[in-house]
Amino acid sequence: QLVQSGGGLVQPGGSLRLSCLASGFTFSSYVVSWFRQAPGMEREFVIGMDLSTRNTHYTDSVSGRFTISRDDAKTTAYLDMNSVKPEDTAVYYCQARHLIDGAQYWGQGTQVTVSS
């Protein structure tokens, strides 16, 4: 399973870190990505990291502001959100997807609200 932590209310221009703790599977064999879903919207891909190259892929709207990282020893992935904007307000989900068979785990979601 994936258990998320972090999130909450942050002012525009502020920073926030989300964590995603994995258990019950071989975390190091899974690609991790972050998604978000704003009210009335479809869930969208935000950022992900290749397992072998550690190259990062992201949606244009978070370019230069959001960073994904992982610590396999702690079986934890992170999403660092900087210079946040009101349009970043959403429920954020982490996803772990097996590199070979595509099996997926999802976190429970955590609310991020950007408002002054």
C-alpha positions in Angstrom: 0.0 0.0 0.0 0.9 3.6 -0.3 0.3 6.0 2.6 0.6 9.7 1.9 1.4 12.6 4.2 1.9 16.3 4.0 -0.5 18.6 2.2 -2.7 21.3 3.7 -3.2 25.0 3.3 -0.3 27.1 1.8 -0.1 30.6 0.6 0.6 31.5 -3.0 4.3 31.5 -3.6 4.9 29.1 -0.7 6.3 25.6 -0.6 5.0 22.2 0.5 6.3 18.7 0.6 4.2 15.6 0.1 5.4 12.1 1.1 4.4 8.7 -0.1 5.4 5.7 2.0 5.3 2.3 0.4 4.9 -1.0 2.1 4.1 -4.6 1.2 5.8 -4.6 -2.2 9.3 -4.2 -3.7 9.3 -0.4 -4.0 12.5 -0.3 -5.9 10.9 -2.1 -8.9 8.1 0.4 -9.2 8.0 3.7 -11.2 6.6 6.5 -9.0 4.4 9.3 -10.3 2.2 12.0 -8.9 -1.3 12.9 -10.1 -3.8 15.5 -9.0 -7.5 16.0 -9.3 -9.1 19.4 -8.9 -12.8 19.8 -8.2 -14.9 18.9 -11.2 -11.9 17.9 -13.2 -10.3 14.6 -14.4 -7.3 13.3 -12.5 -4.2 14.5 -14.4 -0.6 13.4 -14.4 1.7 15.9 -12.7 5.2 14.5 -12.5 7.0 11.2 -12.7 10.5 9.7 -12.6 12.0 7.0 -14.8 13.2 4.1 -12.7 16.6 3.5 -14.4 17.6 6.9 -15.7 15.9 9.0 -12.9 14.9 11.4 -15.7 11.8 13.4 -14.7 8.7 14.0 -16.8 6.1 16.6 -15.9 3.2 18.6 -17.1 4.1 22.0 -18.4 2.3 23.9 -15.7 4.6 22.6 -12.9 7.9 23.0 -14.9 10.6 24.6 -12.7 8.4 24.5 -9.6 7.7 20.9 -8.7 10.3 18.2 -8.1 9.9 14.4 -7.6 12.4 12.3 -5.7 12.6 8.9 -4.0 14.5 7.2 -1.3 14.4 3.5 -1.9 16.0 2.7 1.5 13.1 4.4 3.1 10.6 3.2 0.5 9.3 6.7 0.2 8.7 9.1 -2.6 8.4 12.8 -2.3 6.8 15.7 -4.2 8.3 19.1 -3.5 6.1 21.9 -4.5 7.6 25.4 -4.8 6.2 28.7 -5.9 2.7 27.3 -5.6 -0.2 28.9 -7.3 -4.0 28.8 -6.6 -4.4 26.6 -9.7 -2.3 24.0 -8.0 -5.2 23.4 -5.6 -6.2 19.8 -5.9 -6.2 16.4 -4.2 -2.8 14.9 -4.9 -2.2 11.2 -5.4 1.0 9.2 -5.6 1.1 6.1 -7.9 3.6 3.2 -8.0 3.5 1.2 -11.2 5.5 -2.0 -11.7 8.1 -1.5 -14.4 7.3 -4.9 -16.1 3.8 -6.0 -15.4 2.2 -2.6 -14.9 0.6 -3.5 -11.5 -0.4 -0.3 -9.7 -0.8 1.0 -6.2 -2.3 4.4 -5.4 -2.1 6.5 -2.3 -5.2 7.6 -0.5 -4.9 11.2 -1.7 -4.0 14.4 0.2 -5.6 17.8 -0.2 -3.5 20.8 -1.2 -5.1 24.2 -1.0 -3.3 27.3 -2.2 -4.9 30.4 -0.9 -4.2 33.6 0.9 
